[in-house]
């Protein structure tokens, strides 16, 4: 099951249709879009918090893939490769 655009991008990457760089780009755009949304656009604060938690979970998964693909498992992303995604909770208050 896919709950977020970030998870969808990850699944498409796993199927071989997105490179790590493309995965990073799509996920970054999805995070930025969610971060711009106002809490008032959600049915309740609880729904907003659940959606935010889903994004945080999926960002962690994408970061793990980026470390593995771009950092060779070393935990370091090499120059010219996509950087790790910033956790969405840093965008939000």
Secondary structure, 3 states (H helix, E strand, C coil): CCCCHHHHHHHHHHCCCCCHHHHHHHHHHHHHHHHHCCHHHCCCHHHHHHHHHHHHHHHHHHHHHHHHHHHCCCCCCCCCCCCCCCCHHHCCC
